[in-house]
């Protein structure tokens, strides 16, 4: 079995002060994909870059204190890439890690922002990522795309859908892209096991939203259809605190 955990930590230095390394040792995933690291490696404490048993890989944003992704992996991938488009790579949004059985893509999707100010940028990113996923699949690779998608796909994926139809993360364009993504043959692994609502991965810091479970499910592990038989489980780790997101764990049979 292989376990892959994805978590938007909302600042790796901030979560480091909240017991992150103790949590990582206890959770013991084979790979940990984190998003929104908000910094560059030279700014990180040494212990975050030299975690026993893990190889660290990072893609920070050029803009200080913004975005960025990082992966800890017990097994060293034979290749690590970025998306290949400076418009997205400069914001530190994608890592592709190549393993024998699949390509693991650690991704932090853009936020479309209030009144959809960045919706065109976001959909361009989404389309570029989908194109890359299909290219990988067509060349014989399986794909595991994990991270903070910043999209609640269906009404079941957020507590108050009617109140949020004009809000970023639930805009019609974003939901339509998720429909297209699934239609292209990619599987939302959590929904393979859990069909009911009230399962969320992000809660606003305002109005005690997490305490009342007024949340959104915007963090995913998706795989290509041809790899779904290797998915043994997917779990939202809602009891893990320290960020406004919680981790999501994928278990693979491979």
Helices and strands as residue ranges (DSSP letters): E 2-8, H 12-16, H 20-27, E 31-35, G 41-43, H 46-49, E 55-59, E 69-73, E 79-81, H 86-89, E 94-98, E 103-108, G 114-116, H 119-138, E 143-148, G 155-157, G 161-164, H 172-183, E 186-188, G 189-192, E 202-203, G 206-208, E 215-216, E 219-224, G 225-230, E 231-237, E 247-252
